[in-house]
Amino acid sequence: MNKRPTIKDIAELAGVSPMAVSMALKGHPRIGRATRERIEEIAEKIRYRPNHIARSLKSRKSGTLGVVITNIMNPFYPELANGIEDKAMERGYSIVLCSTRYDSSREGYLIDSLRSKGVDGIIFTSVELKDRHIKPLVDDGFPFVLVNRRTRIKAIEKKIDYVVLDNVAGGYMAVDHLYRLGHRRIALVTGPLSVSTAAERTEGAEKALRDLGSAIDPRFIVECDFSWERAYKATLDLLAMPDAPTAIFAQNDYMAFGVREAVLAAGRRIPEDVALVGFDDIEAAAIRSVEITTINQKKYEMGALAVDILIEKIEGRSASARQIVLRPEIIIRSSCGWRLHNPGARPRPGT
Protein backbone atom coordinates (compact mmCIF):
# COMPACT_ATOMS: atom_id res chain seq x y z
CA MET A 1 0.00 0.00 0.00
CA ASN A 2 1.24 3.49 -0.88
CA LYS A 3 -1.20 5.31 1.37
CA ARG A 4 -1.43 5.11 5.14
CA PRO A 5 -3.50 2.02 6.10
CA THR A 6 -6.92 2.80 7.57
CA ILE A 7 -9.59 1.01 9.58
CA LYS A 8 -11.58 0.67 6.34
CA ASP A 9 -8.69 -1.24 4.76
CA ILE A 10 -8.64 -3.67 7.68
CA ALA A 11 -12.43 -4.04 7.52
CA GLU A 12 -12.31 -4.98 3.81
CA LEU A 13 -9.56 -7.54 4.34
CA ALA A 14 -11.27 -9.05 7.42
CA GLY A 15 -14.76 -9.01 5.91
CA VAL A 16 -16.25 -7.04 8.80
CA SER A 17 -17.52 -3.52 9.36
CA PRO A 18 -15.21 -0.60 10.22
CA MET A 19 -17.08 -0.33 13.53
CA ALA A 20 -16.19 -3.94 14.37
CA VAL A 21 -12.54 -3.21 13.59
CA SER A 22 -12.55 -0.14 15.83
CA MET A 23 -14.15 -2.10 18.67
CA ALA A 24 -11.75 -5.02 18.24
CA LEU A 25 -8.65 -2.82 18.34
CA LYS A 26 -9.95 -1.28 21.57
CA GLY A 27 -10.48 -4.73 23.10
CA HIS A 28 -14.26 -4.39 23.31
CA PRO A 29 -15.81 -7.55 24.86
CA ARG A 30 -18.58 -7.69 22.22
CA ILE A 31 -16.02 -8.77 19.62
CA GLY A 32 -15.20 -12.46 19.85
CA ARG A 33 -11.67 -13.62 20.46
CA ALA A 34 -11.17 -15.26 17.06
CA THR A 35 -12.43 -12.18 15.19
CA ARG A 36 -10.33 -9.85 17.32
CA GLU A 37 -7.18 -11.89 16.78
CA ARG A 38 -7.80 -11.98 13.00
CA ILE A 39 -8.26 -8.21 12.92
CA GLU A 40 -5.15 -7.64 15.03
CA GLU A 41 -3.13 -9.92 12.74
CA ILE A 42 -4.27 -8.01 9.63
CA ALA A 43 -3.57 -4.66 11.32
CA GLU A 44 -0.05 -5.78 12.14
CA LYS A 45 0.52 -7.19 8.64
CA ILE A 46 -0.43 -3.95 6.85
CA ARG A 47 1.32 -1.88 9.54
CA TYR A 48 -1.77 -0.01 10.63
CA ARG A 49 -1.19 2.70 13.22
CA PRO A 50 -4.03 4.78 14.74
CA ASN A 51 -4.14 8.40 13.63
CA HIS A 52 -4.42 9.95 17.07
CA ILE A 53 -4.37 13.51 15.76
CA ALA A 54 -7.28 12.93 13.40
CA ARG A 55 -9.20 11.07 16.10
CA SER A 56 -8.59 13.90 18.54
CA LEU A 57 -9.79 16.54 16.06
CA LYS A 58 -12.93 14.56 15.31
CA SER A 59 -13.89 13.79 18.90
CA ARG A 60 -12.28 16.86 20.49
CA LYS A 61 -10.66 14.43 22.91
CA SER A 62 -7.03 13.34 23.13
CA GLY A 63 -7.61 10.00 24.84
CA THR A 64 -5.01 11.04 27.42
CA LEU A 65 -5.27 11.53 31.18
CA GLY A 66 -2.83 13.53 33.27
CA VAL A 67 -1.69 12.07 36.60
CA VAL A 68 -0.06 14.45 39.10
CA ILE A 69 1.70 12.80 42.05
CA THR A 70 3.96 14.24 44.74
CA ASN A 71 7.09 12.08 44.67
CA ILE A 72 7.97 9.21 42.35
CA MET A 73 10.59 8.04 44.89
CA ASN A 74 7.84 7.01 47.31
CA PRO A 75 6.93 3.38 46.45
CA PHE A 76 3.26 4.11 47.23
CA TYR A 77 2.86 6.03 43.98
CA PRO A 78 4.09 3.45 41.46
CA GLU A 79 1.70 0.93 43.06
CA LEU A 80 -1.15 3.43 42.79
CA ALA A 81 -0.14 4.30 39.22
CA ASN A 82 -0.41 0.62 38.23
CA GLY A 83 -4.13 0.71 38.95
CA ILE A 84 -4.51 4.00 37.09
CA GLU A 85 -2.60 2.84 34.02
CA ASP A 86 -4.26 -0.58 33.77
CA LYS A 87 -7.76 0.85 34.03
CA ALA A 88 -6.93 3.69 31.63
CA MET A 89 -5.66 1.25 29.00
CA GLU A 90 -8.74 -0.92 29.50
CA ARG A 91 -10.89 2.14 28.82
CA GLY A 92 -8.86 3.17 25.76
CA TYR A 93 -6.86 5.99 27.36
CA SER A 94 -3.16 6.60 27.93
CA ILE A 95 -1.63 8.55 30.83
CA VAL A 96 0.99 11.26 31.32
CA LEU A 97 2.63 11.01 34.76
CA CYS A 98 4.08 14.10 36.46
CA SER A 99 5.55 14.80 39.91
CA THR A 100 5.27 17.99 41.99
CA ARG A 101 8.16 17.01 44.28
CA TYR A 102 6.20 18.60 47.15
CA ASP A 103 6.29 22.01 45.41
CA SER A 104 2.83 23.63 45.17
CA SER A 105 3.98 26.14 42.54
CA ARG A 106 5.18 23.24 40.43
CA GLU A 107 1.67 21.78 40.66
CA GLY A 108 0.30 24.94 39.04
CA TYR A 109 2.86 24.70 36.24
CA LEU A 110 2.00 21.04 35.63
CA ILE A 111 -1.72 21.81 35.43
CA ASP A 112 -1.09 24.48 32.80
CA SER A 113 1.28 22.20 30.91
CA LEU A 114 -1.10 19.23 30.88
CA ARG A 115 -4.06 21.34 29.81
CA SER A 116 -2.05 22.97 27.02
CA LYS A 117 -1.18 19.48 25.76
CA GLY A 118 -4.88 18.68 25.56
CA VAL A 119 -5.33 16.03 28.27
CA ASP A 120 -8.98 15.18 28.77
CA GLY A 121 -8.80 15.22 32.56
CA ILE A 122 -6.38 15.01 35.50
CA ILE A 123 -6.01 12.70 38.49
CA PHE A 124 -4.35 14.43 41.45
CA THR A 125 -2.62 12.85 44.44
CA SER A 126 -0.83 16.09 45.31
CA VAL A 127 -3.42 18.60 46.54
CA GLU A 128 -3.25 20.41 49.87
CA LEU A 129 -6.17 21.17 52.18
CA LYS A 130 -6.32 24.77 50.93
CA ASP A 131 -4.92 24.12 47.45
CA ARG A 132 -5.20 27.30 45.38
CA HIS A 133 -4.97 25.47 42.05
CA ILE A 134 -8.19 23.49 42.41
CA LYS A 135 -10.92 26.16 42.42
CA PRO A 136 -10.02 27.43 38.91
CA LEU A 137 -10.50 23.89 37.60
CA VAL A 138 -13.93 23.70 39.26
CA ASP A 139 -14.86 27.13 37.85
CA ASP A 140 -13.75 26.04 34.34
CA GLY A 141 -15.66 22.75 34.56
CA PHE A 142 -12.44 20.88 33.77
CA PRO A 143 -12.68 17.17 34.69
CA PHE A 144 -10.46 16.02 37.55
CA VAL A 145 -10.46 13.55 40.45
CA LEU A 146 -8.51 13.54 43.70
CA VAL A 147 -6.94 10.30 44.95
CA ASN A 148 -5.62 9.79 48.49
CA ARG A 149 -6.12 13.51 49.17
CA ARG A 150 -9.02 15.92 49.57
CA THR A 151 -9.47 19.63 50.12
CA ARG A 152 -11.23 21.61 52.81
CA ILE A 153 -12.31 24.59 50.75
CA LYS A 154 -15.92 25.07 51.83
CA ALA A 155 -17.09 26.73 48.61
CA ILE A 156 -16.13 23.76 46.44
CA GLU A 157 -15.44 20.67 48.57
CA LYS A 158 -18.88 19.15 47.91
CA LYS A 159 -18.38 19.53 44.15
CA ILE A 160 -15.10 17.60 44.01
CA ASP A 161 -14.78 13.90 43.13
CA TYR A 162 -12.34 11.88 45.20
CA VAL A 163 -11.28 8.37 46.18
CA VAL A 164 -9.62 8.21 49.59
CA LEU A 165 -9.06 5.95 52.56
CA ASP A 166 -10.70 6.70 55.89
CA ASN A 167 -7.46 8.15 57.24
CA VAL A 168 -8.95 9.13 60.60
CA ALA A 169 -9.91 5.50 61.19
CA GLY A 170 -6.48 4.37 59.99
CA GLY A 171 -4.63 6.68 62.38
CA TYR A 172 -6.88 5.60 65.23
CA MET A 173 -6.28 1.93 64.40
CA ALA A 174 -2.49 2.30 64.40
CA VAL A 175 -2.24 4.02 67.79
CA ASP A 176 -4.94 1.88 69.40
CA HIS A 177 -2.97 -1.22 68.38
CA LEU A 178 0.27 0.08 69.90
CA TYR A 179 -1.50 1.16 73.11
CA ARG A 180 -3.08 -2.27 73.55
CA LEU A 181 0.40 -3.79 73.26
CA GLY A 182 1.31 -1.85 76.40
CA HIS A 183 2.91 1.30 74.97
CA ARG A 184 2.20 4.64 76.64
CA ARG A 185 4.95 6.78 75.08
CA ILE A 186 3.83 6.68 71.45
CA ALA A 187 5.38 9.12 68.97
CA LEU A 188 3.82 10.27 65.71
CA VAL A 189 6.10 10.93 62.74
CA THR A 190 3.62 12.79 60.57
CA GLY A 191 3.49 14.06 57.04
CA PRO A 192 2.94 17.79 56.36
CA LEU A 193 -0.21 18.79 58.23
CA SER A 194 -1.23 20.99 55.29
CA VAL A 195 -2.42 17.85 53.47
CA SER A 196 -5.45 15.75 54.33
CA THR A 197 -3.65 12.43 54.73
CA ALA A 198 -1.35 13.71 57.48
CA ALA A 199 -3.98 15.91 59.14
CA GLU A 200 -6.57 13.11 59.27
CA ARG A 201 -4.13 10.37 60.38
CA THR A 202 -2.95 12.67 63.16
CA GLU A 203 -6.56 13.44 64.10
CA GLY A 204 -7.30 9.72 64.34
CA ALA A 205 -4.17 9.01 66.39
CA GLU A 206 -4.92 11.81 68.86
CA LYS A 207 -8.53 10.67 69.19
CA ALA A 208 -7.33 7.15 70.03
CA LEU A 209 -5.07 8.48 72.78
CA ARG A 210 -7.88 10.59 74.25
CA ASP A 211 -10.33 7.68 74.14
CA LEU A 212 -7.78 5.48 75.87
CA GLY A 213 -7.23 8.06 78.60
CA SER A 214 -3.64 8.81 77.62
CA ALA A 215 -2.13 12.28 77.60
CA ILE A 216 -0.93 13.65 74.25
CA ASP A 217 2.70 14.76 74.56
CA PRO A 218 3.33 17.46 71.91
CA ARG A 219 7.04 16.61 71.93
CA PHE A 220 6.15 13.24 70.49
CA ILE A 221 4.40 14.69 67.44
CA VAL A 222 7.01 15.49 64.78
CA GLU A 223 5.93 16.92 61.43
CA CYS A 224 7.98 15.76 58.46
CA ASP A 225 7.30 15.78 54.72
CA PHE A 226 6.59 12.09 54.10
CA SER A 227 10.28 11.61 53.25
CA TRP A 228 12.70 8.88 54.37
CA GLU A 229 15.42 11.40 55.26
CA ARG A 230 13.25 13.64 57.46
CA ALA A 231 11.80 10.64 59.28
CA TYR A 232 15.31 9.29 59.92
CA LYS A 233 16.48 12.55 61.51
CA ALA A 234 13.25 13.02 63.48
CA THR A 235 13.59 9.54 64.95
CA LEU A 236 17.17 10.12 66.07
CA ASP A 237 15.97 13.26 67.88
CA LEU A 238 13.10 11.36 69.51
CA LEU A 239 15.38 8.56 70.71
CA ALA A 240 17.80 11.08 72.21
CA MET A 241 15.12 12.23 74.70
CA PRO A 242 15.56 11.06 78.32
CA ASP A 243 12.06 9.58 78.22
CA ALA A 244 12.21 8.41 74.61
CA PRO A 245 9.13 6.87 73.01
CA THR A 246 8.78 3.10 73.10
CA ALA A 247 6.62 3.06 69.97
CA ILE A 248 6.45 5.11 66.77
CA PHE A 249 3.61 5.51 64.29
CA ALA A 250 5.05 6.63 60.96
CA GLN A 251 2.33 8.00 58.73
CA ASN A 252 3.57 6.26 55.61
CA ASP A 253 5.76 3.23 54.96
CA TYR A 254 8.41 5.29 53.18
CA MET A 255 8.96 7.19 56.45
CA ALA A 256 8.67 3.93 58.40
CA PHE A 257 11.80 2.71 56.62
CA GLY A 258 13.59 5.87 57.71
CA VAL A 259 12.37 5.34 61.27
CA ARG A 260 13.56 1.74 61.17
CA GLU A 261 17.05 2.69 59.98
CA ALA A 262 17.35 5.37 62.68
CA VAL A 263 16.29 2.96 65.44
CA LEU A 264 18.89 0.43 64.32
CA ALA A 265 21.56 3.14 63.93
CA ALA A 266 20.87 4.20 67.53
CA GLY A 267 21.62 0.66 68.70
CA ARG A 268 17.99 -0.17 69.51
CA ARG A 269 15.99 -3.21 68.46
CA ILE A 270 12.65 -3.48 66.67
CA PRO A 271 10.27 -4.36 68.24
CA GLU A 272 11.94 -5.21 71.58
CA ASP A 273 13.05 -1.62 72.28
CA VAL A 274 10.92 0.37 69.86
CA ALA A 275 7.70 -0.84 68.24
CA LEU A 276 6.88 0.49 64.78
CA VAL A 277 3.70 0.85 62.72
CA GLY A 278 3.62 2.35 59.22
CA PHE A 279 0.89 3.23 56.75
CA ASP A 280 0.20 2.23 53.09
CA ASP A 281 1.30 -1.44 53.02
CA ILE A 282 3.77 -1.02 50.16
CA GLU A 283 5.29 -4.25 48.83
CA ALA A 284 8.66 -3.65 50.50
CA ALA A 285 7.01 -3.56 53.95
CA ALA A 286 6.41 -7.31 53.67
CA ILE A 287 10.07 -8.23 53.03
CA ARG A 288 10.96 -11.03 55.43
CA SER A 289 13.86 -9.21 57.07
CA VAL A 290 11.77 -6.05 57.53
CA GLU A 291 8.12 -7.05 58.15
CA ILE A 292 6.62 -3.68 59.02
CA THR A 293 3.17 -3.68 60.61
CA THR A 294 1.16 -1.20 58.60
CA ILE A 295 -2.26 0.16 57.68
CA ASN A 296 -3.32 -1.16 54.31
CA GLN A 297 -4.43 1.16 51.53
CA LYS A 298 -6.13 -0.40 48.53
CA LYS A 299 -3.77 1.40 46.18
CA TYR A 300 -4.56 -0.42 42.95
CA GLU A 301 -8.30 -0.22 43.59
CA MET A 302 -8.08 3.49 44.39
CA GLY A 303 -6.31 4.19 41.12
CA ALA A 304 -8.74 2.13 39.04
CA LEU A 305 -11.79 3.74 40.69
CA ALA A 306 -10.39 7.20 40.03
CA VAL A 307 -10.03 6.47 36.32
CA ASP A 308 -13.61 5.20 36.03
CA ILE A 309 -14.92 8.31 37.81
CA LEU A 310 -12.82 10.64 35.67
CA ILE A 311 -13.87 9.06 32.37
CA GLU A 312 -17.53 9.30 33.41
CA LYS A 313 -16.98 13.03 33.93
CA ILE A 314 -15.12 13.43 30.64
CA GLU A 315 -17.89 11.65 28.75
CA GLY A 316 -20.59 13.67 30.50
CA ARG A 317 -22.20 10.71 32.24
CA SER A 318 -21.76 12.00 35.80
CA ALA A 319 -23.27 15.29 36.96
CA SER A 320 -22.90 15.01 40.75
CA ALA A 321 -19.61 14.51 42.58
CA ARG A 322 -18.66 10.98 43.58
CA GLN A 323 -16.83 10.82 46.92
CA ILE A 324 -15.60 7.35 47.83
CA VAL A 325 -14.08 6.56 51.23
CA LEU A 326 -12.51 3.10 51.61
CA ARG A 327 -12.04 1.30 54.92
CA PRO A 328 -8.52 0.69 56.26
CA GLU A 329 -7.15 -2.59 57.58
CA ILE A 330 -4.19 -3.23 59.87
CA ILE A 331 -1.64 -5.72 58.57
CA ILE A 332 0.21 -7.18 61.55
CA ARG A 333 3.82 -8.20 61.02
CA SER A 334 6.90 -8.31 63.26
CA SER A 335 7.73 -4.62 63.78
CA CYS A 336 4.95 -3.84 66.29
CA GLY A 337 5.78 -6.62 68.75
CA TRP A 338 2.40 -8.38 68.57
CA ARG A 339 4.14 -11.70 67.99
CA LEU A 340 6.29 -11.20 71.07
CA HIS A 341 3.10 -10.99 73.14
CA ASN A 342 1.36 -13.78 71.23
CA PRO A 343 4.00 -16.39 70.36
CA GLY A 344 2.77 -18.96 67.86
CA ALA A 345 -0.55 -17.20 67.29
CA ARG A 346 -1.68 -15.87 63.92
CA PRO A 347 -3.21 -12.39 63.91
CA ARG A 348 -6.70 -12.02 62.50
CA PRO A 349 -6.90 -9.61 59.53
CA GLY A 350 -7.94 -6.13 60.57
CA THR A 351 -7.31 -6.68 64.29
C-alpha positions as CSV (number, residue, x, y, z in Angstrom):
1,M,0.0,0.0,0.0
2,N,1.2,3.5,-0.9
3,K,-1.2,5.3,1.4
4,R,-1.4,5.1,5.1
5,P,-3.5,2.0,6.1
6,T,-6.9,2.8,7.6
7,I,-9.6,1.0,9.6
8,K,-11.6,0.7,6.3
9,D,-8.7,-1.2,4.8
10,I,-8.6,-3.7,7.7
11,A,-12.4,-4.0,7.5
12,E,-12.3,-5.0,3.8
13,L,-9.6,-7.5,4.3
14,A,-11.3,-9.0,7.4
15,G,-14.8,-9.0,5.9
16,V,-16.2,-7.0,8.8
17,S,-17.5,-3.5,9.4
18,P,-15.2,-0.6,10.2
19,M,-17.1,-0.3,13.5
20,A,-16.2,-3.9,14.4
21,V,-12.5,-3.2,13.6
22,S,-12.6,-0.1,15.8
23,M,-14.1,-2.1,18.7
24,A,-11.7,-5.0,18.2
25,L,-8.7,-2.8,18.3
26,K,-9.9,-1.3,21.6
27,G,-10.5,-4.7,23.1
28,H,-14.3,-4.4,23.3
29,P,-15.8,-7.5,24.9
30,R,-18.6,-7.7,22.2
31,I,-16.0,-8.8,19.6
32,G,-15.2,-12.5,19.8
33,R,-11.7,-13.6,20.5
34,A,-11.2,-15.3,17.1
35,T,-12.4,-12.2,15.2
36,R,-10.3,-9.9,17.3
37,E,-7.2,-11.9,16.8
38,R,-7.8,-12.0,13.0
39,I,-8.3,-8.2,12.9
40,E,-5.1,-7.6,15.0
41,E,-3.1,-9.9,12.7
42,I,-4.3,-8.0,9.6
43,A,-3.6,-4.7,11.3
44,E,0.0,-5.8,12.1
45,K,0.5,-7.2,8.6
46,I,-0.4,-4.0,6.9
47,R,1.3,-1.9,9.5
48,Y,-1.8,0.0,10.6
49,R,-1.2,2.7,13.2
50,P,-4.0,4.8,14.7
51,N,-4.1,8.4,13.6
52,H,-4.4,10.0,17.1
53,I,-4.4,13.5,15.8
54,A,-7.3,12.9,13.4
55,R,-9.2,11.1,16.1
56,S,-8.6,13.9,18.5
57,L,-9.8,16.5,16.1
58,K,-12.9,14.6,15.3
59,S,-13.9,13.8,18.9
60,R,-12.3,16.9,20.5
61,K,-10.7,14.4,22.9
62,S,-7.0,13.3,23.1
63,G,-7.6,10.0,24.8
64,T,-5.0,11.0,27.4
65,L,-5.3,11.5,31.2
66,G,-2.8,13.5,33.3
67,V,-1.7,12.1,36.6
68,V,-0.1,14.4,39.1
69,I,1.7,12.8,42.1
70,T,4.0,14.2,44.7
71,N,7.1,12.1,44.7
72,I,8.0,9.2,42.3
73,M,10.6,8.0,44.9
74,N,7.8,7.0,47.3
75,P,6.9,3.4,46.5
76,F,3.3,4.1,47.2
77,Y,2.9,6.0,44.0
78,P,4.1,3.4,41.5
79,E,1.7,0.9,43.1
80,L,-1.1,3.4,42.8
81,A,-0.1,4.3,39.2
82,N,-0.4,0.6,38.2
83,G,-4.1,0.7,39.0
84,I,-4.5,4.0,37.1
85,E,-2.6,2.8,34.0
86,D,-4.3,-0.6,33.8
87,K,-7.8,0.9,34.0
88,A,-6.9,3.7,31.6
89,M,-5.7,1.2,29.0
90,E,-8.7,-0.9,29.5
91,R,-10.9,2.1,28.8
92,G,-8.9,3.2,25.8
93,Y,-6.9,6.0,27.4
94,S,-3.2,6.6,27.9
95,I,-1.6,8.6,30.8
96,V,1.0,11.3,31.3
97,L,2.6,11.0,34.8
98,C,4.1,14.1,36.5
99,S,5.6,14.8,39.9
100,T,5.3,18.0,42.0
101,R,8.2,17.0,44.3
102,Y,6.2,18.6,47.1
103,D,6.3,22.0,45.4
104,S,2.8,23.6,45.2
105,S,4.0,26.1,42.5
106,R,5.2,23.2,40.4
107,E,1.7,21.8,40.7
108,G,0.3,24.9,39.0
109,Y,2.9,24.7,36.2
110,L,2.0,21.0,35.6
111,I,-1.7,21.8,35.4
112,D,-1.1,24.5,32.8
113,S,1.3,22.2,30.9
114,L,-1.1,19.2,30.9
115,R,-4.1,21.3,29.8
116,S,-2.0,23.0,27.0
117,K,-1.2,19.5,25.8
118,G,-4.9,18.7,25.6
119,V,-5.3,16.0,28.3
120,D,-9.0,15.2,28.8
121,G,-8.8,15.2,32.6
122,I,-6.4,15.0,35.5
123,I,-6.0,12.7,38.5
124,F,-4.4,14.4,41.4
125,T,-2.6,12.9,44.4
126,S,-0.8,16.1,45.3
127,V,-3.4,18.6,46.5
128,E,-3.3,20.4,49.9
129,L,-6.2,21.2,52.2
130,K,-6.3,24.8,50.9
131,D,-4.9,24.1,47.4
132,R,-5.2,27.3,45.4
133,H,-5.0,25.5,42.0
134,I,-8.2,23.5,42.4
135,K,-10.9,26.2,42.4
136,P,-10.0,27.4,38.9
137,L,-10.5,23.9,37.6
138,V,-13.9,23.7,39.3
139,D,-14.9,27.1,37.8
140,D,-13.7,26.0,34.3
141,G,-15.7,22.8,34.6
142,F,-12.4,20.9,33.8
143,P,-12.7,17.2,34.7
144,F,-10.5,16.0,37.6
145,V,-10.5,13.6,40.4
146,L,-8.5,13.5,43.7
147,V,-6.9,10.3,45.0
148,N,-5.6,9.8,48.5
149,R,-6.1,13.5,49.2
150,R,-9.0,15.9,49.6
151,T,-9.5,19.6,50.1
152,R,-11.2,21.6,52.8
153,I,-12.3,24.6,50.8
154,K,-15.9,25.1,51.8
155,A,-17.1,26.7,48.6
156,I,-16.1,23.8,46.4
157,E,-15.4,20.7,48.6
158,K,-18.9,19.1,47.9
159,K,-18.4,19.5,44.2
160,I,-15.1,17.6,44.0
161,D,-14.8,13.9,43.1
162,Y,-12.3,11.9,45.2
163,V,-11.3,8.4,46.2
164,V,-9.6,8.2,49.6
165,L,-9.1,5.9,52.6
166,D,-10.7,6.7,55.9
167,N,-7.5,8.1,57.2
168,V,-9.0,9.1,60.6
169,A,-9.9,5.5,61.2
170,G,-6.5,4.4,60.0
171,G,-4.6,6.7,62.4
172,Y,-6.9,5.6,65.2
173,M,-6.3,1.9,64.4
174,A,-2.5,2.3,64.4
175,V,-2.2,4.0,67.8
176,D,-4.9,1.9,69.4
177,H,-3.0,-1.2,68.4
178,L,0.3,0.1,69.9
179,Y,-1.5,1.2,73.1
180,R,-3.1,-2.3,73.6
181,L,0.4,-3.8,73.3
182,G,1.3,-1.8,76.4
183,H,2.9,1.3,75.0
184,R,2.2,4.6,76.6
185,R,5.0,6.8,75.1
186,I,3.8,6.7,71.4
187,A,5.4,9.1,69.0
188,L,3.8,10.3,65.7
189,V,6.1,10.9,62.7
190,T,3.6,12.8,60.6
191,G,3.5,14.1,57.0
192,P,2.9,17.8,56.4
193,L,-0.2,18.8,58.2
194,S,-1.2,21.0,55.3
195,V,-2.4,17.8,53.5
196,S,-5.5,15.8,54.3
197,T,-3.7,12.4,54.7
198,A,-1.3,13.7,57.5
199,A,-4.0,15.9,59.1
200,E,-6.6,13.1,59.3
201,R,-4.1,10.4,60.4
202,T,-3.0,12.7,63.2
203,E,-6.6,13.4,64.1
204,G,-7.3,9.7,64.3
205,A,-4.2,9.0,66.4
206,E,-4.9,11.8,68.9
207,K,-8.5,10.7,69.2
208,A,-7.3,7.2,70.0
209,L,-5.1,8.5,72.8
210,R,-7.9,10.6,74.2
211,D,-10.3,7.7,74.1
212,L,-7.8,5.5,75.9
213,G,-7.2,8.1,78.6
214,S,-3.6,8.8,77.6
215,A,-2.1,12.3,77.6
216,I,-0.9,13.7,74.3
217,D,2.7,14.8,74.6
218,P,3.3,17.5,71.9
219,R,7.0,16.6,71.9
220,F,6.2,13.2,70.5
221,I,4.4,14.7,67.4
222,V,7.0,15.5,64.8
223,E,5.9,16.9,61.4
224,C,8.0,15.8,58.5
225,D,7.3,15.8,54.7
226,F,6.6,12.1,54.1
227,S,10.3,11.6,53.2
228,W,12.7,8.9,54.4
229,E,15.4,11.4,55.3
230,R,13.3,13.6,57.5
231,A,11.8,10.6,59.3
232,Y,15.3,9.3,59.9
233,K,16.5,12.5,61.5
234,A,13.2,13.0,63.5
235,T,13.6,9.5,64.9
236,L,17.2,10.1,66.1
237,D,16.0,13.3,67.9
238,L,13.1,11.4,69.5
239,L,15.4,8.6,70.7
240,A,17.8,11.1,72.2
241,M,15.1,12.2,74.7
242,P,15.6,11.1,78.3
243,D,12.1,9.6,78.2
244,A,12.2,8.4,74.6
245,P,9.1,6.9,73.0
246,T,8.8,3.1,73.1
247,A,6.6,3.1,70.0
248,I,6.4,5.1,66.8
249,F,3.6,5.5,64.3
250,A,5.1,6.6,61.0
251,Q,2.3,8.0,58.7
252,N,3.6,6.3,55.6
253,D,5.8,3.2,55.0
254,Y,8.4,5.3,53.2
255,M,9.0,7.2,56.5
256,A,8.7,3.9,58.4
257,F,11.8,2.7,56.6
258,G,13.6,5.9,57.7
259,V,12.4,5.3,61.3
260,R,13.6,1.7,61.2
261,E,17.0,2.7,60.0
262,A,17.4,5.4,62.7
263,V,16.3,3.0,65.4
264,L,18.9,0.4,64.3
265,A,21.6,3.1,63.9
266,A,20.9,4.2,67.5
267,G,21.6,0.7,68.7
268,R,18.0,-0.2,69.5
269,R,16.0,-3.2,68.5
270,I,12.7,-3.5,66.7
271,P,10.3,-4.4,68.2
272,E,11.9,-5.2,71.6
273,D,13.0,-1.6,72.3
274,V,10.9,0.4,69.9
275,A,7.7,-0.8,68.2
276,L,6.9,0.5,64.8
277,V,3.7,0.8,62.7
278,G,3.6,2.3,59.2
279,F,0.9,3.2,56.7
280,D,0.2,2.2,53.1
281,D,1.3,-1.4,53.0
282,I,3.8,-1.0,50.2
283,E,5.3,-4.3,48.8
284,A,8.7,-3.7,50.5
285,A,7.0,-3.6,53.9
286,A,6.4,-7.3,53.7
287,I,10.1,-8.2,53.0
288,R,11.0,-11.0,55.4
289,S,13.9,-9.2,57.1
290,V,11.8,-6.1,57.5
291,E,8.1,-7.1,58.2
292,I,6.6,-3.7,59.0
293,T,3.2,-3.7,60.6
294,T,1.2,-1.2,58.6
295,I,-2.3,0.2,57.7
296,N,-3.3,-1.2,54.3
297,Q,-4.4,1.2,51.5
298,K,-6.1,-0.4,48.5
299,K,-3.8,1.4,46.2
300,Y,-4.6,-0.4,43.0
301,E,-8.3,-0.2,43.6
302,M,-8.1,3.5,44.4
303,G,-6.3,4.2,41.1
304,A,-8.7,2.1,39.0
305,L,-11.8,3.7,40.7
306,A,-10.4,7.2,40.0
307,V,-10.0,6.5,36.3
308,D,-13.6,5.2,36.0
309,I,-14.9,8.3,37.8
310,L,-12.8,10.6,35.7
311,I,-13.9,9.1,32.4
312,E,-17.5,9.3,33.4
313,K,-17.0,13.0,33.9
314,I,-15.1,13.4,30.6
315,E,-17.9,11.6,28.8
316,G,-20.6,13.7,30.5
317,R,-22.2,10.7,32.2
318,S,-21.8,12.0,35.8
319,A,-23.3,15.3,37.0
320,S,-22.9,15.0,40.7
321,A,-19.6,14.5,42.6
322,R,-18.7,11.0,43.6
323,Q,-16.8,10.8,46.9
324,I,-15.6,7.4,47.8
325,V,-14.1,6.6,51.2
326,L,-12.5,3.1,51.6
327,R,-12.0,1.3,54.9
328,P,-8.5,0.7,56.3
329,E,-7.2,-2.6,57.6
330,I,-4.2,-3.2,59.9
331,I,-1.6,-5.7,58.6
332,I,0.2,-7.2,61.6
333,R,3.8,-8.2,61.0
334,S,6.9,-8.3,63.3
335,S,7.7,-4.6,63.8
336,C,5.0,-3.8,66.3
337,G,5.8,-6.6,68.8
338,W,2.4,-8.4,68.6
339,R,4.1,-11.7,68.0
340,L,6.3,-11.2,71.1
341,H,3.1,-11.0,73.1
342,N,1.4,-13.8,71.2
343,P,4.0,-16.4,70.4
344,G,2.8,-19.0,67.9
345,A,-0.6,-17.2,67.3
346,R,-1.7,-15.9,63.9
347,P,-3.2,-12.4,63.9
348,R,-6.7,-12.0,62.5
349,P,-6.9,-9.6,59.5
350,G,-7.9,-6.1,60.6
351,T,-7.3,-6.7,64.3
